Amino acid sequence: MANGIVAKIWNIKEGSLGRSGGMQITDSIAYITNEEKCDERLADGSLAQIGRELTYVTNDVKTLKGVYIGCKTISDIRNATEEMMQVKMFYGKTGGRVALHGILSLDENESDKKNAGKLMMLISDLLDEIFPEHQAVYAIHTNTENLHVHFIVNTVGLSGRKIHMDKNFMSGVFEPAVNRLAETYGFSPNEEWKRQKEKDLTPFAKRAVRLRQAIDEAIERSEDFEGFLLELKSQGIRVNTGKYLSLKEEGMAKAVRSNRLGSFYCFDKIRTRILKKREELIRESVSEHRIDTYCSAKAYFVADPLKRYRDMTQSEKEAAVKMLREGRNPWQERRRTNWQIDRLKDEFQRTSNVYEMIKAFAPGDGSSQQALDTIIALQKDLSKEKKQVRCRLKEYQPIIKLYEQAREYETKAYLYEFAGRTEYESDYEAYKQICQRLRDGYSKSIEEVAEYLQDAKDQLLYAARQQKELSDIYRTIKRFKEEELMHSPALYTSLFDAVGLSKARNQAQLYNVFESSIRYIAADGADSGFIRAVILPEEIGGKKTQRADITVFDAGGNEVSGFSSRDMSVKEFNRKLSELKASMGLYRCHSFETKEEAAAYAGNQKESKRSWNSYPKRQKNR
C-alpha cells in the first residue's frame, strides 16, 4: 500500500519486439486511453466539481468518449502519434528512445474519483514545469484501488532538444516537483522522497558492516529464502524483493541493494548460501608448480659465530668495545653480514646453474625467452589457485567469524570446565552458545572449522613459497638474457645512434672526454645513397661541447648536400635528421670506416631490391 503520492518513469524505445517508434507510441497511447481503465466520464458539471482553477486546463483537455484524457501542445489527440513523429522527422531524431511513459499514483485514502479533476490539474502543471517544450498525452485510470494517471511524453521537443535524464533526474528534479504540486492540490506528498534528501549520519562503510552482519545472522537462522526474509524483518529491516534485494533499516535515508555489500550478498549468492550452508566445507588446494633443476654448482660458507662477550678472546673483546664506542653494534652487524652472505650464496647457485634452469623451463627450443614465458604462465596458475582459496575463505567468512569468536573464550572455558575456575563461568556459557550456533546454523563443529582454516592457510603459504622461488629464478634468467643481448653485436642501429651526437655531447659534459671521428652510414633498403657524419669538438658560449657535420652522397659517391649542428639548435638538427631519414629510407643503419665500403653497401641495396621485386607477388585471399 502506497504512502503518499508515488511515481515511476520508463523509456519507450524503437525496435522493441521489432516495432517502429511510431507503433510503440501508438500502442502506449492506446493502452493509457483504454476505456475499460478510464471508466470515469466527464460530467456536464465537472468544472464546478473540480473548481475554477481547471478552466485554463480544459482548453487542452480533449475527450475520447467522455473519459479523462488530456494532451499538451497537440492539436488533435486522435492524431497524437502522427504529430509526435512529425516533430521527430523534422529534426531527424526518430530512433533510440522515442517516448517516456510515466505514472503518478495517489494514496489509497485519497483515491476517490472526485479527485480525478485535481489530479488532471496536477499532471498538467507537472508536464509544463518538467517538459515545457515536449508534446504529451495523459489519462486518468480509475479501475484500481489507487487513482492514478498515465502520461506519454515525446522525447524530442519542439526546439529539437531531446530529453536527457541523468541518475539524479528522479531524486533531484522530478520527485521534488511532484511533492510540491501534491501539497498544492491537497494530496499527501511522498514522505520517503523527503527522507532521501536528508543525509545519512552513519557512513556507508559502517552501515554496510551492520547489514552484512544482519544478512549473515538471518542466513544462519533460516532454512529457506522465505524464512530468511522473515528473519531480516524481525531485526527491524525493511526488505523489498524484485530483480534486486533492497534493505533499509532505521535511520537510513534510502534503501541499499544487497549486491552493493559484496559479491556474496547478491540475490543469487544468498539463495545459494542458504541451500548449501549445511554441506561439507569445500577445500581448495594449491598444486606443485616448481620444476626441479640439477644444481651442478654449490656454494658453501661458514657463518661467523655470534659469541657472547664472556666467550670472546681478548682481541675480539677489544674489537667489540671499539665498535661500541663508535656507536655500532657488533652483534647486530655480524648477524646482518651472515644474512647477506646467505643471500649471496643462493644467488650464486642460481646464476651458476642458469643453463640448467633454462633447460628445465624451456624443454622445447631451450631459449631463455621460452623459459621466462613458462615461468609467467606458472605464476598466473598459482595466482588463480590462491584466488580460489581466498574466495572460498571469503564465502565461509560467517562460519569463520563464529569460530574466531569461540577462540576468544576457549581458554577460559577450558579453565572453568576442567580446572574449576568458577570466575570464568560467563566465558564458558558464551563458548558453548557459539558452538551451539555453529551446530544449529551450519551443522559444523569447532574442530572441523579449525582444521579447514589451518589447511587453507597452509595452502596459501605453500603458494607464496612457490611464487617466491619462481620469481627468483625469473630474475636470474632475465638478467642472464639481458647480459647476453648486451654483449652480442647489434645487427643495425637507428640513424640518431649511428650519427652519435647525443652520446658524444653526454661524454663531453659528464666526463670531459671529447670525440673526433668520421663514419659513413648506409642502411638496409636505402639505395639512393649514404651519408658521412663527422663529430668534432666545438666551443659555444665559452663552453666546450661537440658538433656534428652531415654530408649527403648519392649512390655514385657524389656529394649532394650537407648541414651542421653548429648552425642550428639541437632540436632543429634532430628534425633535419628525421627528414633525411624519411627521404632516404635510413632506418636500419650500418656504420663503415671508408666511403668506398658505404658506397658498395648502398649499391648492393639496389641490387637486393631489384632481385626481391623479381619474385612473383603472393595474391591476397579473396
GIHUZI-V671238 format. One record per pair of residues at least 4 apart in sequence whose ideal C-beta (glycine too) atoms are under 8 Angstrom apart, sorted by the first residue. I is the first residue (numbers start at 1). J is the second residue. D is the distance in Angstrom with one decimal. If there is no record, write none. Layout:
i/j/d
I/J/D
I/J/D
This chain:
i/j/d
1/108/5.9
2/6/5.0
2/105/6.2
2/106/7.9
2/107/5.6
2/108/6.6
2/146/6.1
3/107/6.8
3/188/7.7
3/190/7.1
3/191/6.1
3/192/6.8
4/107/5.5
4/182/7.3
4/187/7.7
4/188/4.2
4/189/5.3
4/190/4.2
4/191/5.7
4/192/7.6
5/104/6.5
5/105/6.9
5/106/5.8
5/107/6.7
5/178/6.1
5/179/7.3
5/182/4.6
5/187/5.5
5/188/6.5
5/189/6.3
5/190/5.4
6/104/7.6
6/105/5.0
6/190/6.1
7/102/6.6
7/103/6.6
7/104/5.1
7/105/7.4
7/174/6.8
7/175/6.9
7/178/5.4
7/190/7.9
8/102/6.5
8/103/5.1
9/100/5.7
9/101/7.2
9/102/4.1
9/103/8.0
9/165/7.6
9/170/7.1
9/174/7.0
10/100/7.4
10/101/5.7
10/102/7.6
11/97/4.7
11/99/7.8
11/100/6.4
11/101/7.7
12/16/7.7
12/21/8.0
12/24/5.0
12/25/6.7
12/28/5.8
12/97/7.1
12/98/5.6
12/99/4.2
12/100/6.9
12/101/5.5
12/152/7.6
13/24/7.3
13/96/6.7
13/97/5.6
13/98/6.7
14/19/8.0
14/20/6.3
14/21/4.0
14/24/6.6
14/94/7.3
14/95/5.2
14/96/6.3
14/97/7.9
14/98/5.2
15/19/7.3
15/20/7.9
16/24/6.3
19/23/4.1
19/24/5.6
19/27/7.6
20/24/7.1
21/25/6.5
21/85/7.1
21/88/7.1
21/94/5.7
21/95/7.0
21/98/3.6
21/99/7.8
22/26/6.2
22/81/5.7
22/82/8.0
22/85/5.0
22/98/7.9
23/27/6.3
24/28/6.4
24/98/5.8
24/99/7.0
25/29/6.3
25/80/7.7
25/81/4.9
25/84/5.9
25/85/7.4
25/98/6.0
25/99/5.2
25/152/6.8
25/154/7.9
26/30/6.2
26/81/4.6
27/31/6.4
28/32/6.6
28/99/6.6
28/101/5.5
28/152/5.2
29/33/6.0
29/80/5.7
29/81/6.4
29/137/5.5
29/152/5.7
30/34/6.9
31/150/7.6
32/37/7.7
32/101/8.0
32/137/7.1
32/138/7.4
32/139/4.5
32/141/7.5
32/150/3.7
32/151/7.6
32/152/6.4
33/38/6.5
33/64/5.8
33/67/7.0
33/69/5.6
33/137/7.6
33/139/5.1
34/38/6.6
35/39/7.2
35/65/6.2
35/67/6.5
36/143/6.6
37/139/7.9
37/141/4.5
37/142/7.7
37/143/4.8
38/67/3.8
38/68/6.1
38/69/6.9
38/139/5.5
38/140/6.2
38/141/6.0
38/142/6.8
38/143/7.8
39/67/7.6
39/142/5.7
39/143/5.9
40/67/6.8
40/68/6.0
40/113/5.3
40/116/5.7
40/140/6.7
40/142/4.5
41/66/4.2
41/67/6.6
42/46/5.1
42/63/5.8
42/66/5.1
42/67/7.4
42/68/6.6
43/49/7.1
45/49/6.0
46/50/6.3
46/117/6.4
47/52/7.8
47/54/6.1
47/55/6.8
47/58/7.0
49/114/6.8
49/117/6.1
50/54/4.5
50/116/7.9
50/117/2.7
50/118/6.0
50/120/7.5
50/121/7.1
51/117/7.5
51/118/7.8
53/57/7.8
53/121/6.3
54/58/5.9
54/117/5.8
54/120/7.3
54/121/5.8
57/61/6.1
57/70/7.3
57/120/6.5
57/121/5.5
57/124/5.0
60/70/6.1
60/71/6.1
60/72/6.1
60/124/7.2
61/69/7.3
61/70/4.7
61/71/7.8
61/120/6.9
62/69/6.2
62/70/7.2
62/71/6.0
62/76/7.6
62/77/4.3
63/67/6.7
63/69/6.4
64/69/5.5
64/77/6.9
64/78/7.4
67/139/6.9
67/140/7.6
68/116/5.4
68/117/7.8
68/120/6.0
68/139/6.4
68/140/3.8
68/142/7.9
69/77/6.5
69/137/7.4
69/138/7.3
69/139/4.6
69/140/7.8
70/120/5.8
70/123/7.2
70/124/6.2
70/137/7.4
70/138/5.0
70/139/7.4
71/77/4.6
71/80/6.3
71/135/7.6
71/136/6.6
71/137/4.9
71/138/7.3
72/124/7.2
72/127/5.4
72/128/7.3
72/134/7.7
72/135/6.3
72/136/4.2
72/137/7.8
72/138/7.8
73/134/7.5
73/135/4.9
73/136/7.5
73/158/6.7
74/79/7.9
74/80/5.2
74/83/5.3
74/84/7.8
74/135/5.3
74/136/7.7
74/137/6.8
75/79/7.6
75/83/6.8
76/80/7.6
76/83/7.5
77/137/6.3
79/83/5.7
80/84/6.3
80/135/7.4
80/137/5.1
80/152/7.9
81/85/6.2
82/86/6.3
83/87/7.1
83/135/6.5
84/88/6.6
84/99/7.2
84/135/5.4
84/154/4.4
85/89/6.0
85/94/7.2
86/90/6.3
87/91/6.9
87/135/6.7
87/154/6.3
87/156/5.5
87/157/7.8
87/158/6.4
88/93/5.4
88/94/4.6
88/98/7.2
88/154/7.3
88/156/5.0
89/94/6.0
90/160/7.8
91/156/5.9
91/160/4.1
93/155/7.9
93/156/4.9
93/160/7.4
93/162/6.0
94/98/7.4
96/155/7.9
97/155/5.0
97/162/7.8
97/163/7.7
98/154/7.9
98/155/6.2
99/152/5.5
99/153/6.2
99/154/5.9
99/155/5.8
100/151/8.0
100/152/7.2
100/153/4.4
100/155/6.3
100/163/6.6
101/150/7.1
101/151/7.5
101/152/5.8
102/150/7.3
102/151/5.1
102/153/7.3
103/148/5.7
103/149/7.2
103/150/5.7
103/151/7.8
104/119/7.3
104/122/7.2
104/123/6.1
104/126/7.6
104/148/6.2
104/149/5.1
104/151/7.6
104/178/6.7
105/146/4.6
105/147/7.4
105/148/3.8
106/110/4.7
106/111/5.1
106/115/6.7
106/119/6.7
106/146/6.0
106/147/4.8
106/148/6.7
106/187/5.9
106/188/8.0
107/111/7.0
107/146/7.4
107/187/7.3
107/188/5.0
108/145/5.4
108/146/5.5
109/188/7.8
110/115/6.1
110/147/7.4
110/187/5.7
110/188/6.3
111/115/7.1
111/145/6.4
111/146/5.2
111/147/3.8
112/147/7.3
113/142/5.5
113/147/7.0
115/119/5.8
115/147/6.1
115/187/7.6
116/120/6.6
116/140/4.9
116/142/6.6
116/147/6.5
117/121/6.8
118/122/6.4
118/185/4.7
118/186/7.0
118/187/7.6
119/123/6.5
119/140/6.1
119/147/6.4
119/149/5.5
119/185/7.8
119/187/8.0
120/124/6.3
120/138/7.7
120/140/6.4
120/149/7.3
121/125/6.4
121/185/6.3
122/126/6.2
122/149/8.0
122/181/5.1
122/182/6.9
122/184/7.8
122/185/5.1
122/187/7.3
123/127/6.3
123/138/5.1
123/149/4.9
123/151/6.0
124/128/6.5
124/138/7.7
125/129/6.2
125/181/5.6
125/184/7.9
126/130/6.0
126/177/6.1
126/178/6.5
126/181/5.7
127/131/5.4
127/134/7.7
127/136/5.0
127/138/7.2
127/151/6.6
127/153/7.0
128/132/5.8
129/177/5.7
129/181/8.0
130/173/6.7
130/174/6.3
130/177/6.0
131/136/6.5
131/153/5.3
131/157/7.5
131/163/6.9
133/157/3.6
133/158/5.0
133/159/5.3
133/161/6.8
134/153/5.2
134/154/5.3
134/155/7.5
134/156/7.6
134/157/4.7
134/158/7.5
134/163/6.7
135/153/7.3
135/154/4.3
135/158/7.6
136/151/5.8
136/152/6.5
136/153/4.7
136/154/7.1
137/151/7.0
137/152/4.8
138/149/5.7
138/150/6.5
138/151/3.9
138/152/7.4
139/149/6.8
139/150/5.6
139/151/8.0
140/147/7.1
140/148/7.6
140/149/5.2
141/147/7.7
141/148/5.4
141/149/7.1
141/150/6.4
142/147/6.1
144/148/6.8
153/163/7.2
155/162/5.5
155/163/4.8
156/160/6.8
156/161/7.7
156/162/5.4
156/163/8.0
157/161/4.9
157/162/7.4
157/163/7.4
165/169/3.9
165/170/7.6
168/172/4.1
168/173/7.5
169/173/5.2
169/174/6.1
170/174/5.0
170/175/5.7
171/175/5.7
171/193/7.4
171/196/6.1
171/197/7.8
172/176/7.3
173/177/6.6
174/178/6.3
175/179/6.3
175/190/6.9
175/193/4.4
175/196/8.0
176/180/6.3
176/193/7.4
176/197/7.9
177/181/6.3
178/182/6.1
178/189/7.9
178/190/7.3
178/193/7.9
179/183/6.7
179/189/4.0
179/190/5.9
179/193/5.8
179/194/6.9
180/184/6.6
180/189/7.9
181/185/6.4
182/187/4.1
182/188/6.8
182/189/4.8
182/190/7.7
183/187/7.3
183/189/5.5
189/193/7.4
189/194/6.9
190/194/7.1
191/195/6.4
192/196/6.6
192/254/8.0
193/197/7.3
194/198/7.5
195/253/5.8
195/254/7.5
196/253/5.3
196/254/4.6
197/253/7.6
198/253/5.4
199/253/6.7
200/204/7.5
200/207/7.1
200/251/7.1
200/252/5.9
200/253/4.5
201/251/7.1
202/206/5.5
202/207/5.0
202/251/6.4
202/252/7.8
203/207/6.8
204/208/6.0
205/209/6.9
206/210/6.7
207/211/6.3
207/252/6.9
207/256/7.3
208/212/6.2
208/256/7.7
208/260/7.4
208/261/5.3
208/262/8.0
209/213/6.4
210/214/6.5
210/249/7.4
211/215/6.4
211/237/7.6
211/247/5.6
211/249/7.3
211/256/6.7
211/258/7.6
211/261/5.8
212/216/6.3
212/261/5.4
212/262/6.9
212/265/6.3
213/217/6.3
214/218/6.3
214/232/6.3
214/235/5.2
214/237/6.0
214/247/7.7
214/249/7.7
215/219/6.3
215/232/7.2
215/247/7.9
215/258/6.9
215/261/7.3
215/265/5.8
215/270/6.8
216/220/6.4
216/397/8.0
216/398/4.1
216/401/7.7
217/221/6.4
217/231/7.2
217/235/7.4
218/222/5.9
218/228/5.1
218/231/3.7
218/232/4.9
218/235/7.2
219/228/6.2
219/270/6.9
219/273/5.5
219/274/5.6
219/277/6.5
219/398/7.0
219/441/7.9
220/277/7.7
220/398/6.7
220/437/6.7
220/441/3.7
220/442/7.0
221/227/7.7
221/231/5.2
221/441/6.6
222/227/3.6
222/228/4.2
222/230/7.5
222/231/5.2
222/274/6.4
223/227/5.8
223/274/7.3
224/228/7.0
224/274/6.6
225/229/6.7
225/270/7.6
225/271/5.8
225/274/6.2
226/230/6.7
227/231/6.3
228/232/6.7
228/270/7.0
228/274/5.9
229/233/6.5
229/239/5.5
229/241/7.1
230/234/6.3
231/235/6.9
232/237/4.7
232/239/5.2
232/247/7.1
233/237/6.4
233/238/7.5
233/239/6.1
235/249/7.8
236/249/6.0
236/250/6.1
237/247/5.4
237/248/6.9
237/249/4.8
238/247/7.3
238/248/4.5
238/249/7.3
238/255/7.3
239/245/7.0
239/246/7.1
239/247/6.1
240/245/7.6
240/246/4.3
240/248/8.0
240/255/6.6
241/245/5.8
241/246/7.9
242/246/7.8
243/267/7.9
244/257/4.6
244/258/7.0
244/259/6.5
244/267/6.4
245/257/6.9
245/258/4.2
245/259/7.8
245/266/7.7
245/267/5.1
245/270/6.9
246/255/4.1
246/256/6.9
246/257/5.5
246/258/7.4
247/255/6.2
247/256/5.6
247/257/7.9
247/258/6.1
248/252/5.1
248/254/7.1
248/255/3.9
248/256/7.1
252/256/7.1
256/260/5.7
256/261/7.3
258/265/4.7
258/266/6.2
258/267/6.9
258/270/6.9
259/263/7.8
259/265/6.7
259/266/3.9
259/267/7.2
261/265/4.1
263/269/6.7
264/269/5.0
264/273/7.1
264/394/6.5
264/395/6.0
264/397/7.7
265/269/6.5
265/270/6.5
266/270/7.0
267/271/6.8
268/272/6.3
269/273/6.2
270/274/6.6
271/275/6.4
272/276/5.9
273/277/5.8
273/395/7.8
277/441/7.2
277/442/5.4
277/443/8.0
278/442/6.4
278/443/4.3
281/396/6.5
281/399/7.8
281/444/7.3
281/448/7.0
281/449/7.5
281/452/4.6
282/392/6.2
283/392/7.7
283/452/6.6
283/455/5.9
283/456/7.4
284/385/7.1
284/388/4.6
284/389/4.5
284/392/5.1
284/456/7.4
284/459/6.7
285/385/7.7
285/459/5.9
286/382/7.0
286/385/4.8
286/386/7.0
286/389/7.0
286/459/4.7
286/460/7.7
286/462/5.2
286/463/4.4
286/466/7.5
287/381/8.0
287/385/6.8
288/466/7.7
289/378/4.5
289/381/6.1
289/382/5.5
289/466/5.4
289/470/7.0
290/466/5.6
290/469/5.9
290/470/7.0
291/360/4.7
291/361/6.1
292/360/7.3
293/353/6.2
293/356/4.7
293/357/5.1
293/359/7.9
293/360/4.5
294/353/7.3
294/356/5.1
295/349/6.0
295/352/7.8
295/353/4.9
295/356/7.0
296/352/7.3
296/353/6.2
296/356/7.0
297/348/7.5
297/349/6.1
297/352/3.3
297/353/5.8
298/349/6.6
299/344/8.0
299/345/4.4
299/348/4.6
299/349/5.4
299/352/7.7
300/345/7.7
301/341/5.3
301/342/7.6
301/345/5.7
303/338/4.3
303/341/6.9
303/342/7.6
304/334/5.4
304/337/7.0
304/338/6.3
306/331/5.8
306/334/5.7
306/335/6.4
307/311/4.5
307/312/5.2
307/316/7.0
308/312/7.5
309/317/6.6
309/320/6.8
312/316/3.8
312/317/4.7
312/320/6.6
313/317/7.0
314/318/6.5
315/319/6.5
316/320/6.3
317/321/6.3
318/322/6.4
319/323/6.6
319/330/7.2
320/324/6.4
320/330/4.6
321/325/6.5
322/326/6.6
323/328/4.3
323/329/7.4
323/330/4.6
323/333/7.5
324/328/6.9
324/329/7.5
324/330/7.1
328/333/6.4
329/333/6.3
330/334/6.1
331/335/6.5
332/336/6.4
333/337/6.2
334/338/6.5
335/339/6.5
336/340/6.4
337/341/6.4
338/342/6.4
339/343/6.6
340/344/6.3
341/345/6.4
342/346/6.9
343/347/6.4
344/348/6.1
345/349/6.6
346/350/6.6
346/472/7.5
347/351/6.2
347/476/7.5
348/352/6.1
349/353/6.3
350/354/6.9
350/357/7.1
350/472/6.3
350/473/6.5
350/476/4.4
351/476/5.9
351/480/7.5
353/357/6.1
354/358/6.4
354/476/5.8
354/477/6.3
354/480/4.9
355/359/6.3
356/360/6.2
357/361/6.3
357/371/6.8
357/473/5.6
357/476/6.8
357/477/6.1
358/362/5.5
358/366/6.4
358/367/7.5
358/368/5.4
358/371/4.6
358/477/6.1
358/480/7.9
359/363/7.1
359/366/6.0
360/371/7.9
361/370/7.5
361/371/3.9
361/374/4.5
361/375/6.0
361/473/7.5
361/477/7.7
362/366/5.3
362/367/5.7
362/368/7.3
362/370/3.8
362/371/4.0
362/374/6.3
364/370/6.1
365/370/5.8
366/370/7.4
367/371/7.1
368/372/6.4
368/477/5.5
368/478/7.9
368/480/6.4
368/481/4.2
368/484/7.3
369/373/6.4
369/481/7.0
370/374/6.3
371/375/6.5
371/477/5.4
372/376/6.5
372/474/6.4
372/477/5.9
372/478/6.2
372/481/7.3
373/377/6.5
374/378/6.4
375/379/6.3
375/470/5.4
375/473/6.4
375/474/4.7
375/477/7.5
376/380/6.6
376/474/7.6
377/381/6.6
378/382/6.4
378/470/5.9
379/383/6.4
379/467/6.3
379/470/5.7
379/471/7.6
379/474/7.9
380/384/6.6
381/385/6.6
382/386/6.3
382/463/5.3
382/466/5.9
382/467/5.5
382/470/7.5
383/387/6.3
383/467/7.9
384/388/6.6
385/389/6.7
385/459/8.0
385/463/6.2
386/390/6.3
386/460/6.2
386/463/4.7
386/464/7.9
387/391/6.1
388/392/6.4
389/393/6.5
389/456/5.6
389/459/5.2
389/460/5.8
389/463/7.6
390/394/6.3
390/460/7.5
391/395/6.4
392/396/6.5
392/456/7.1
393/397/7.0
393/400/6.9
393/453/7.9
393/456/5.6
396/400/5.6
396/452/7.6
397/401/6.1
398/402/6.9
399/403/6.5
399/438/7.0
399/442/5.5
399/444/6.1
399/449/5.9
400/404/6.3
400/449/6.8
400/453/6.2
401/405/6.4
402/406/6.5
402/434/5.6
402/437/6.0
402/438/5.4
402/449/7.8
403/407/6.5
403/438/7.3
403/446/6.4
403/449/4.3
403/450/6.6
403/453/6.8
404/408/7.2
405/409/7.5
405/434/5.4
406/410/6.1
406/431/5.8
406/434/4.4
406/435/6.3
406/438/7.6
406/446/5.7
409/413/5.2
409/427/4.5
409/428/7.4
409/430/5.0
409/431/3.9
409/434/7.3
410/414/6.4
410/431/6.3
411/415/6.6
412/416/6.4
412/421/7.5
412/424/4.0
412/427/3.8
412/428/7.1
412/431/7.9
413/417/6.2
413/424/6.8
413/427/5.5
413/428/4.3
413/430/7.9
413/431/3.8
413/432/7.4
414/418/5.8
414/419/7.5
415/419/4.6
415/421/4.2
415/424/5.4
416/420/7.7
416/421/5.3
416/422/6.8
416/424/4.1
416/425/5.8
416/427/6.7
416/428/4.1
417/428/6.3
424/428/5.9
425/429/6.5
426/430/6.4
427/431/6.3
428/432/6.4
429/433/6.2
430/434/6.6
431/435/6.5
432/436/6.3
433/437/6.5
434/438/6.6
435/439/6.6
435/445/7.6
435/446/5.8
436/440/5.9
437/441/5.4
438/442/5.7
438/444/4.9
438/445/6.8
438/446/6.7
438/449/7.0
439/443/6.5
439/444/7.0
439/445/6.9
444/448/5.2
444/449/5.6
445/449/7.2
446/450/6.1
447/451/6.3
448/452/6.5
449/453/6.2
450/454/6.4
451/455/6.4
452/456/6.5
453/457/6.5
454/458/6.3
455/459/6.5
456/460/6.7
457/461/6.4
458/462/6.2
459/463/6.4
460/464/6.3
461/465/6.4
462/466/6.6
463/467/6.3
464/468/6.5
465/469/6.6
466/470/6.2
467/471/6.2
468/472/6.5
469/473/6.6
470/474/6.1
471/475/6.5
472/476/6.5
473/477/6.3
474/478/6.0
475/479/6.2
476/480/6.5
477/481/6.3
478/482/6.4
479/483/6.4
480/484/6.2
481/485/6.4
482/486/6.1
483/487/6.4
484/488/6.4
491/588/7.9
492/523/7.7
492/524/6.6
492/588/4.1
492/589/6.0
492/590/6.0
493/497/4.3
493/498/5.0
493/589/5.3
493/590/7.8
493/591/7.5
494/498/6.8
494/587/7.5
494/589/6.5
495/499/6.4
495/521/7.1
495/523/7.6
495/577/6.0
495/580/7.4
495/581/4.7
495/586/4.7
495/587/7.4
495/589/5.3
496/501/7.9
496/502/6.8
496/574/7.2
496/577/6.3
497/503/7.6
497/589/7.7
498/519/7.2
498/521/4.8
498/533/7.2
498/589/4.2
498/590/7.7
498/591/5.5
499/521/7.2
499/533/4.5
499/535/8.0
499/548/5.8
499/550/7.2
499/577/6.7
500/504/5.6
500/515/7.7
500/517/7.6
500/519/7.6
500/533/7.1
500/535/6.2
500/548/7.8
501/505/6.3
501/533/8.0
501/535/6.7
501/546/6.5
501/547/7.8
501/548/4.2
501/565/6.3
501/573/7.4
502/506/6.5
503/507/6.4
504/508/6.4
504/514/7.9
504/515/4.6
504/535/5.1
504/546/4.2
504/548/7.7
505/509/6.2
505/545/6.1
505/546/5.2
506/510/5.8
507/511/5.6
507/513/4.7
507/514/7.7
507/515/6.5
507/546/8.0
508/512/6.8
508/513/6.4
508/514/5.3
508/515/7.6
508/537/7.6
508/544/6.6
508/545/5.7
508/546/5.3
509/545/7.4
514/537/4.3
514/544/6.8
514/546/6.6
515/535/5.0
515/537/7.8
515/546/6.3
516/535/6.6
516/536/5.8
516/537/6.7
517/534/7.4
517/535/4.8
518/532/6.7
518/533/7.5
518/534/5.2
518/535/7.9
519/532/7.4
519/533/5.4
519/591/4.7
519/592/7.1
519/593/7.2
520/530/6.0
520/531/7.4
520/532/5.4
520/533/7.9
520/591/7.1
520/592/4.5
520/593/7.3
520/594/6.7
520/595/5.5
520/597/6.8
520/598/3.6
521/530/6.1
521/531/5.1
521/532/7.5
521/533/6.1
521/586/6.9
521/589/5.3
521/590/7.2
521/591/5.7
521/592/7.5
521/598/6.9
522/526/6.4
522/530/4.1
522/589/7.3
522/590/5.8
522/592/6.8
522/598/4.7
522/599/8.0
522/601/4.3
522/602/4.7
522/605/7.4
523/530/7.9
523/584/7.5
523/585/6.4
523/586/4.4
523/587/6.0
523/588/5.4
523/589/4.7
523/590/6.8
523/605/7.8
524/587/7.4
524/588/4.0
524/590/7.6
524/605/6.8
525/585/5.6
525/587/7.6
525/588/7.2
525/605/5.8
525/608/7.8
525/609/6.6
526/530/7.4
526/584/5.3
526/585/4.2
526/586/5.4
526/587/7.8
526/602/6.6
526/605/6.0
527/555/6.3
527/602/6.2
527/603/7.6
527/605/4.2
527/606/3.7
527/609/5.8
528/554/6.9
528/555/6.2
528/584/5.4
528/585/7.2
528/602/7.8
529/552/6.5
529/553/5.1
529/554/4.4
529/555/5.1
529/560/6.9
529/584/6.4
529/602/6.0
530/553/5.5
530/598/4.3
530/599/6.5
530/601/7.3
530/602/4.8
531/550/5.9
531/551/6.5
531/552/5.3
531/553/6.8
531/580/7.1
531/584/7.7
531/586/7.3
532/550/7.3
532/551/4.3
532/553/6.9
532/595/7.2
532/598/8.0
533/548/5.9
533/549/7.5
533/550/5.9
534/548/6.9
534/549/4.3
534/550/8.0
534/551/7.6
535/546/5.9
535/547/7.5
535/548/5.6
536/546/7.1
536/547/5.7
536/548/8.0
536/549/7.1
537/544/6.3
537/545/7.7
537/546/6.2
537/547/7.8
538/544/7.4
538/545/5.5
538/546/6.1
538/547/3.9
538/566/6.1
539/543/6.9
539/544/5.3
539/545/7.4
540/545/5.7
540/566/8.0
547/564/6.4
547/565/4.9
547/566/4.7
548/564/7.0
548/565/4.8
548/573/7.2
549/562/6.9
549/563/8.0
549/564/4.6
549/565/7.7
549/566/7.7
550/562/5.8
550/563/5.6
550/564/7.1
550/576/7.7
550/577/7.5
550/580/7.4
551/559/6.1
551/561/7.8
551/562/4.3
552/559/7.4
552/560/4.6
552/561/4.8
552/562/6.2
552/580/7.0
552/584/7.7
553/557/5.5
553/558/6.3
553/559/5.8
553/560/6.4
553/595/7.5
553/598/7.8
553/599/7.3
554/558/5.1
554/560/5.4
555/599/7.3
555/602/5.4
555/603/6.2
555/606/6.8
556/599/7.6
557/595/6.4
557/599/4.8
563/567/7.0
563/568/7.5
563/573/7.8
563/576/5.7
564/568/7.8
565/570/6.9
565/573/4.3
568/572/3.9
568/573/5.4
568/576/7.3
569/573/6.9
570/574/6.4
571/575/6.5
572/576/6.4
573/577/6.6
574/578/6.5
575/579/6.6
576/580/6.3
577/581/6.2
578/582/6.5
579/583/6.1
580/584/6.0
580/586/6.6
581/585/7.7
581/586/4.6
581/587/6.6
590/601/6.5
592/597/3.9
592/598/4.5
592/601/6.8
593/597/6.8
594/598/7.2
595/599/6.1
596/600/6.3
597/601/6.4
598/602/6.4
599/603/6.3
600/604/6.4
601/605/6.9
602/606/7.4
603/607/6.9
604/608/6.0
605/609/6.2
606/610/6.4
607/611/6.4
608/612/6.2
609/613/6.3
610/614/6.7
611/615/7.9
